[in-house]
Amino acid sequence: MGRQTYIAIIREVLSVVFAVLLALGINNYWQERSNKVMGEKSLISIASEIQTNLYELDTSLVELNVELDSLVKSKERIENEESSRVTLGYSHPILTDNAWTTSNITQAVLYIEPEVIMDIADLYTMQEMFEDFGLSYFKLFSSLEFNKKENELTVLKSNIRQVQMSMSLGNQLQEAYRDFFEDHREILDSYQFEWEQSMQD
């Protein structure tokens, strides 16, 4: 086997190695690109969900404030023996976490900036606490006794405390939602996120 034959074999081996490395490089490039797109779409979906939750929370806080005012007036009337009628009210917003859950299941969270993910995780943890607080009252509500006159004022005071706590937690969550958008507006704009009219300024 001559020298030229060895050279030809070496060239062929190098060509095969180069082709394999090139194929792997292209595959890695497209995989990274695919992961980046997945992360961007996931972040946009999560941000849209948070924006919707913020709108629901804003509406709910207005309603809670009206309910609180009505409850306080009812309490004053009973204490002044002007009325013994108890009118209870409590509403709780339906906040979703579908986009966040899906991003975790599909592992799309791995392709979103760590700082952003940490803020999102904290946000949904706070949201879960707010939701749990609201649900806990509905469970308590079913066990309250309304048929005993002496319980009317106690039940009313309990309802007032619940609404006050919900408003306090809701205001904290509302602020956290808004802080998230303020802190990450630049990256969301770069992903061409569609802002609601109230969030554009």
Summary of the structure (lengths in Angstrom):
residues: 201
radius of gyration: 28.8
end to end distance: 77.5
largest distance: 115.7
contacts: 528
relative contact order: 0.14
helix: 80%
strand: 0%
